[in-house]
Amino acid sequence: MSISTDTTQATAILPKLSLTNFGFPWYNVGEKTFEDYCNNLLNFVNNSKIKTSYFHINDYTDDAAGNGTYNYLNPNPPSGMRKDKGTGEITPWIVTYWLDKLPSEVEAGVVTTVNPTDPWKSDPSNTAGNASIGDGTAGHPKDNMRQSFELIQAINNAAGAKKITNMEFDHEGGGAYQDATPYGGVNGQPVGIGYTKWLWNRYMPESVRFTDQDASQQGFAGHYSYGFVNYRTEAWAESSGGSIEAFAENYWFGELEYEPNEFDFAMEFSVDRDTRLHQFLSTETMTEALGENPGKIIQGNIDNDYPNGQIKGAGTSLN
């Protein structure tokens, strides 16, 4: 009698770690400060097995308060911010001190902010609230996402071998670009996911692009390395083919509270804030309220306390 032994082993599913820069805590970013920051960032990347390093980008031509917050993106930053105090165009610092120095095995990405309420001004005719596709021709100013992709392309053109091949934006910074729209870029049509995919296939490196012939098919199964961050996101959009990154906004691990918005004291402003904050942090945690297996309790009470099977919880912060 022969005896066979099943030696099949389970394949470990390992997380892919990303490091995201959402901006700096200072204005007037100078070259030396930026270089020091990037050196620290690269040291962390080299020692932590990061798969993708994301860096924040925005409109350096019209940055917040005009303070030079995005000098590191500017190919002609102010002389006083440069180490050599020189003038004229240079390779942007984001390329010199970050992109060109990333390890070969680490992918590069950007975090952009494109909400139409805050217009990018590399096209001066773009206005607040512009949520229509535009290529810069008369009557069709370049919308924020197009200008963002143009900036990504400019950075890649200035870089060496390493290119930006990933992109994300936060829910609050995305606006109408999170809407399900058909694939395409017709002037005057609403911006959305289908349009962003269309831009991707024009401005990103060839290695991550798709042809219009393929991408325009509703059944297209290619994957775009871009997405937006929110509590719940979906990889597949209703009106355009191809999946996107489904970033989940998960934080405050182990600190989530059970139904914090049900407690009136959180909004009782006659009580001083510190007292309210202490009370807020003293509410029951999810585990305290629902036990070690909250899913079982929720599934058993969907019709009553848990419509749609959703947990009623939120973070511990009190703003």
C-alpha positions in Angstrom: 0.0 0.0 0.0 1.4 3.4 -1.0 1.1 6.3 1.3 1.1 9.8 -0.2 1.9 12.9 1.9 0.4 16.2 1.0 3.3 18.6 1.4 1.4 21.6 0.0 2.1 24.7 2.1 -0.1 27.8 2.4 1.3 30.7 0.5 1.9 33.7 2.8 0.1 36.8 1.9 2.4 39.6 2.7 1.2 43.2 2.9 2.7 45.7 0.5 3.8 48.7 2.5 3.6 52.3 1.2 5.0 55.5 2.6 3.0 58.6 1.9 4.0 62.2 2.3 0.9 64.4 2.6 2.9 67.7 2.9 5.2 69.6 5.2 4.6 71.4 8.5 6.4 74.5 7.2 6.2 77.1 4.5 9.1 78.5 2.5 10.7 75.2 1.7 14.4 75.7 1.1 16.7 73.4 -0.8 18.9 72.4 2.2 15.8 71.7 4.4 14.2 69.6 1.6 17.5 67.7 1.0 17.8 66.8 4.7 14.1 65.7 4.8 14.6 63.5 1.7 17.8 61.9 3.2 15.8 60.9 6.3 12.9 59.6 4.2 15.3 57.6 2.0 17.0 56.1 5.1 13.6 55.0 6.3 12.6 53.5 2.9 15.9 51.6 2.7 15.4 50.0 6.1 11.7 49.2 6.1 11.0 47.3 2.9 8.7 50.0 1.6 7.2 49.0 -1.8 6.0 52.4 -2.9 7.0 55.9 -1.8 4.5 58.6 -2.4 5.2 62.3 -2.4 2.8 65.2 -2.2 2.4 67.5 -5.2 0.2 70.5 -5.9 0.2 73.6 -8.0 3.5 75.3 -7.3 2.6 78.2 -9.6 -0.1 79.4 -7.2 0.7 77.7 -3.9 -1.2 78.3 -0.7 -0.5 81.9 0.6 2.2 82.4 -1.9 4.9 81.2 0.5 6.8 78.8 -1.7 5.3 75.7 -0.1 6.0 73.8 -3.3 9.4 75.1 -4.2 10.6 71.5 -4.5 8.4 71.1 -7.6 9.4 74.4 -9.2 12.0 74.1 -12.0 12.9 77.8 -11.2 12.7 78.2 -7.4 13.5 81.5 -5.8 17.2 82.3 -5.6 17.0 82.8 -1.9 15.8 79.3 -1.3 18.6 77.6 -3.3 21.9 76.4 -1.7 23.9 78.2 -4.3 21.6 81.3 -4.5 21.7 81.0 -8.3 19.1 81.8 -10.9 17.5 80.1 -13.9 15.9 76.7 -14.5 17.2 73.6 -12.7 16.1 70.0 -12.2 13.4 70.2 -9.6 14.5 69.2 -6.1 11.9 66.5 -6.0 13.8 64.7 -8.7 17.3 65.5 -7.4 16.8 64.5 -3.8 13.9 62.0 -3.9 13.0 60.4 -7.3 16.5 59.8 -8.7 17.6 58.4 -5.3 14.9 55.9 -4.7 16.1 52.3 -4.6 15.5 50.4 -7.8 13.0 48.0 -6.2 10.9 50.8 -4.7 8.1 52.3 -6.9 7.4 56.1 -7.0 4.0 57.7 -6.6 2.5 61.1 -5.9 -0.4 62.3 -3.7 -2.2 65.1 -5.5 -4.9 67.5 -4.5 -7.3 68.2 -7.3 -10.7 69.2 -5.8 -12.2 71.7 -8.3 -13.0 74.1 -5.5 -9.3 75.0 -5.4 -8.2 75.7 -9.0 -4.7 75.0 -10.3 -3.3 78.0 -12.1 -0.7 76.8 -14.5 -3.6 77.5 -16.8 -4.6 81.0 -15.5 -8.1 80.7 -17.1 -9.0 77.8 -14.8 -11.6 78.9 -12.2 -12.9 77.7 -8.8 -15.5 75.0 -9.2 -14.5 74.0 -12.7 -15.5 70.3 -13.0 -15.6 70.1 -16.7 -13.0 68.4 -19.0 -10.7 71.0 -20.6 -7.6 70.9 -22.8 -6.7 74.5 -22.5 -8.3 75.6 -25.8 -10.6 78.7 -25.9 -13.5 78.2 -23.6 -12.1 75.0 -22.1 -9.6 75.8 -19.4 -7.4 72.9 -18.3 -9.0 71.3 -15.3 -7.1 70.4 -12.1 -6.5 66.7 -12.9 -5.1 67.5 -16.4 -2.7 70.1 -14.9 -1.8 67.5 -12.2 -0.9 64.9 -14.8 1.1 67.5 -16.8 3.1 68.2 -13.6 3.7 64.4 -13.2 4.9 64.2 -16.8 7.2 67.1 -16.4 8.7 65.5 -13.2 9.2 62.2 -15.1 10.8 64.0 -18.1 13.3 65.6 -15.7 14.1 62.3 -14.0 16.5 59.5 -14.8 15.5 55.9 -14.9 13.1 56.0 -12.0 9.6 57.3 -13.0 6.4 58.1 -11.1 4.1 55.2 -11.9 1.5 55.5 -9.0 -1.0 58.2 -8.0 -3.5 58.7 -5.2 -5.6 61.5 -3.8 -7.5 61.9 -0.6 -11.3 61.9 -0.6 -11.5 65.6 0.5 -9.0 66.5 -2.2 -10.7 64.7 -5.0 -14.1 66.3 -5.5 -15.9 65.3 -8.7 -12.9 63.2 -9.9 -14.4 60.4 -7.7 -17.6 60.3 -9.8 -18.3 57.3 -12.1 -18.0 58.6 -15.7 -17.4 57.0 -19.1 -13.8 56.6 -20.4 -12.8 59.6 -22.5 -11.7 63.2 -22.6 -14.3 65.2 -24.5 -14.1 68.9 -23.7 -17.0 70.2 -21.7 -18.0 66.8 -20.3 -18.0 66.2 -16.5 -14.7 65.1 -15.0 -14.6 61.8 -13.2 -13.0 58.3 -13.0 -13.3 57.5 -16.7 -11.7 60.8 -17.6 -8.8 60.2 -15.1 -8.1 56.9 -16.7 -8.1 58.6 -20.1 -5.5 61.1 -18.8 -3.5 58.3 -17.3 -3.1 56.7 -20.7 -1.7 60.0 -22.1 0.6 61.4 -19.5 2.0 58.4 -17.5 5.0 56.4 -18.6 4.5 53.9 -21.4 5.1 51.0 -19.1 1.8 51.6 -17.2 -0.4 52.9 -20.0 -3.2 51.2 -22.0 -4.4 51.9 -25.5 -7.7 53.7 -26.0 -8.9 50.7 -28.0 -8.5 48.4 -25.0 -9.3 50.9 -22.2 -12.6 52.1 -23.7 -14.1 48.7 -23.5 -16.5 48.2 -20.6 -15.1 44.7 -20.0 -11.5 45.9 -19.9 -9.7 44.1 -17.1 -6.5 46.1 -16.8 -5.4 47.8 -13.6 -4.5 51.4 -13.0 -2.1 52.2 -10.2 -4.1 55.1 -9.0 -7.0 55.5 -6.6 -8.5 57.7 -3.9 -8.5 57.3 -0.1 -11.8 57.1 1.8 -13.6 55.0 4.4 -15.0 52.8 1.6 -13.7 52.7 -1.9 -14.3 50.3 -4.8 -11.8 49.0 -7.3 -14.3 48.8 -10.1 -16.3 51.8 -11.4 -19.7 51.5 -13.0 -19.1 53.5 -16.1 -15.6 52.6 -17.2 -13.5 49.5 -17.6 -10.3 48.7 -15.6 -9.8 48.5 -11.9 -8.2 51.2 -9.7 -6.5 51.0 -6.3 -9.1 50.7 -3.5 -7.4 52.5 -0.7 -9.1 52.1 2.7 -8.9 54.9 5.2 -8.0 52.9 8.3 -6.6 54.5 11.4 -7.0 54.6 15.2 -6.5 50.9 15.4 -7.6 49.6 18.8 -9.1 53.0 19.6 -12.4 53.0 17.7 -15.4 53.9 19.8 -18.9 52.4 19.7 -21.5 54.9 18.5 -19.7 58.0 19.7 -22.1 60.3 17.9 -24.9 59.0 20.1 -23.5 60.8 23.1 -24.9 64.3 23.5 -22.1 65.4 25.7 -19.7 65.6 22.7 -21.8 68.6 21.5 -22.5 70.1 24.8 -20.4 73.3 24.4 -21.4 74.6 27.9 -19.0 72.1 29.3 -15.3 72.9 28.7 -13.6 71.1 25.9 -11.1 69.1 28.1 -13.9 67.7 30.2 -15.9 66.7 27.0 -12.7 65.2 25.5 -12.2 63.1 28.6 -15.8 61.8 28.5 -15.5 61.1 24.8 -12.4 59.0 25.3 -14.2 57.1 28.1 -17.0 55.7 25.8 -17.0 52.0 25.1 -14.6 50.6 22.6 -15.9 48.3 19.8 -14.7 45.2 21.6 -16.2 46.3 24.9 -19.6 46.9 23.3 -19.7 44.0 20.8 -17.2 41.4 22.1 -14.4 39.7 20.3 -16.6 38.7 17.4 -18.7 41.9 16.5 -19.5 40.5 13.1 -21.6 37.7 14.6 -23.6 40.2 16.7 -24.1 42.6 13.8 -25.3 39.9 11.4 -27.8 38.7 14.0 -29.3 42.2 14.4 -29.2 43.7 10.9 -33.0 44.5 10.8 -32.9 46.3 14.0 -29.7 48.0 15.3 -27.4 47.5 12.3 -29.1 48.4 9.0 -27.0 47.2 6.0 -24.8 45.3 8.5 -22.6 48.4 9.1 -20.8 49.0 12.4 -21.6 52.2 14.2 -18.3 53.6 15.2 -15.8 56.4 14.7 -12.5 57.7 16.0 -11.5 59.0 19.3 -10.7 62.5 18.1 -12.9 65.4 19.2 -12.4 68.5 17.0 
